Amino acid sequence: MTQTKIMNSGCHRMQRRHFLKAGAALMALDRFPHHLYAGTRKSAQDRILLGPAKVPVSRLAMGTGTNGTGGSSNQTKKLGFHGVSELFRAAADQGVFFWDSADQYGSHPHLKEALKTVPREKVTIMSKSRALTAADMRADLDRFRREIGTDYIDIVLMHCMIDDDWDQRYKGAMDVLSEAKEKGWIRTKGTSCHTLGALKTAAKSPWVEVDLARFNPAGVAMDDKPEVVAGVLKEMKAAGKGIIGMKVLGAGKLRTKADEALQWHLGQQLTDCFTIGSESRAEMEDLLRKIPAASTRG
């Protein structure tokens, strides 16, 4: 079995374990710390300069990978090719210009379709690769740019890091991303982590400029308890890394508690921005209304 297949299998096993734990975590939702607020009004459209490369992003990213695996996701299956593309366009029209994709979600062609009517320079695109070797990462970068129809990708992450020593084991892939940044094929680089050990390594690694971290108040689909993850994110923030929150609504498990989850996430003031995968235009527009209300007392 190849290293990439082993990594995929590991991620899938963890996803199943997180699903089994979700029921117990959901029982604790009434204990949300409702007194926490960000203190200042925040909106989905806020322009953030992310990480040391200062890549401009909107506070909300349009996610395409709620439960995304095997080249498809909730979004691509439920909305279809044109539906996802139209959702990107609708978001851009309302000032949400950060588009989140991944090879694992199969959403690159949907971005390409949306870019037929949205100017490339008006949006920030993130994608993620499961490549673990230099050759595979180089091939992924070439393919990703063709699939999206762009000369460059703003943010590229090594996807689903689970090994504590990933920074030693996958140096070939890391070197290719460093080279790609020098050549202007990408603007910044980093990781998405799916274990606490991998997250701690990302916090300490000078190579990581941006991290995609799972963070919600119920601990659903997370690397550890919220307070433990918060400690690592504080270390990342102190090091000047860009932090993108994910699983803000627990991969959909907290959808009925979106107001409380958003209030908690914004109140922590640890992530620069966050990605949520809307599954309809109505859901996306509801988030645009909820985020300002969740950031202040009124």
Secondary structure, 3 states (H helix, E strand, C coil): CCHHHHHHHHHHHHHHHHHHHHHHHHCCHHHCCCCCCCCCCCCCCCEEEECCCCEEEECEEECCCCCCECCECHHHHHHHHHHHHHHHHHHHHCCCCEEECCHHHCCHHHHHHHCCCCCHHHCEEEEEECCCCHHHHHHHHHHHHHHHCCCCEEEEEEEEECCCCHHHHCHHHHHHHHHHHHHCCEEEEEEEECCHHHHHHHHHCCCCCEEEEECCCCCCCCCCCHHHHHHHHHHHHHCCCEEEEECCCCCCCCHHHHHHHHHHHHHHCCCCEEEECCCCHHHHHHHHHHHHHHHCCC
